[in-house]
């Protein structure tokens, strides 16, 4: 049976405003930071998906334009 990772705590100094931001995402600093990371990753994935869709549309339009103009 695999061992569970050792959870460590650390005392850190954090700006009050930064703490307020983190607490909007979770009930404590750790959960807030982890939720922020999850949100950033999800946003990055959406951007990649949108870029892939845009490239697919551009390729399809380019192929259709080439097909139309090659007839003449």
Backbone torsions as a table, in degrees:
resi	resn	phi	psi	omega
1	UNK	NA	127.9	-178.1
2	UNK	-68.1	144.7	178.3
3	UNK	-75.7	147.9	175.7
4	UNK	-77.0	145.8	179.5
5	UNK	-63.9	146.2	178.3
6	UNK	-73.9	122.8	179.0
7	UNK	-89.0	129.0	-178.3
8	UNK	-116.9	150.3	174.3
9	UNK	-112.1	154.5	178.3
10	UNK	-146.8	139.8	175.7
11	UNK	-86.7	128.0	-179.3
12	UNK	-131.4	156.2	172.4
13	UNK	-98.4	135.4	-179.9
14	UNK	-142.2	140.3	178.1
15	UNK	-60.3	141.3	-178.9
16	UNK	-56.8	-42.2	-179.5
17	UNK	-65.5	-38.3	178.4
18	UNK	-65.6	-38.9	177.2
19	UNK	-63.4	-42.6	178.3
20	UNK	-59.3	-41.6	178.6
21	UNK	-63.0	-47.4	-178.9
22	UNK	-61.3	-38.0	-178.2
23	UNK	-71.8	-14.4	172.4
24	UNK	-71.9	-21.0	-177.5
25	UNK	-100.4	-19.4	-178.6
26	UNK	-160.4	169.0	-175.0
27	UNK	-77.5	-11.4	173.7
28	UNK	-146.1	174.6	-176.0
29	UNK	-58.5	-46.3	-177.8
30	UNK	-60.4	-49.2	-179.6
31	UNK	-65.7	-36.9	177.7
32	UNK	-61.6	-45.6	179.9
33	UNK	-65.1	-41.6	-180.0
34	UNK	-65.1	-39.4	178.5
35	UNK	-66.6	-39.4	176.8
36	UNK	-59.3	-45.0	179.8
37	UNK	-61.1	-43.5	178.4
38	UNK	-60.1	-42.7	180.0
39	UNK	-64.2	-43.2	178.8
40	UNK	-62.7	-45.7	179.7
41	UNK	-61.3	-42.5	179.6
42	UNK	-63.5	-41.7	178.8
43	UNK	-64.1	-43.0	178.5
44	UNK	-62.3	-40.0	179.0
45	UNK	-64.1	-42.0	178.6
46	UNK	-61.5	-41.3	178.8
47	UNK	-62.8	-41.9	177.5
48	UNK	-61.9	-42.8	179.7
49	UNK	-62.1	-44.4	179.2
50	UNK	-63.2	-40.7	178.5
51	UNK	-64.0	-40.1	178.7
52	UNK	-65.1	-42.5	178.6
53	UNK	-64.0	-45.0	179.1
54	UNK	-59.5	-44.3	-179.8
55	UNK	-64.1	-38.8	178.9
56	UNK	-64.1	-43.1	179.0
57	UNK	-64.4	-45.0	179.5
58	UNK	-61.2	-41.3	179.7
59	UNK	-64.2	-42.8	-179.9
60	UNK	-64.1	-43.2	178.7
61	UNK	-64.1	-43.8	179.9
62	UNK	-60.9	-43.8	179.2
63	UNK	-63.7	-41.3	179.0
64	UNK	-65.8	-42.5	178.0
65	UNK	-63.0	-39.9	178.0
66	UNK	-65.7	-38.8	179.0
67	UNK	-65.4	-41.4	-179.6
68	UNK	-67.4	-45.4	-175.8
69	UNK	-76.0	-21.5	-179.4
70	UNK	-74.6	-15.7	179.5
71	UNK	-75.7	-20.6	-174.1
72	UNK	-100.5	NA	NA
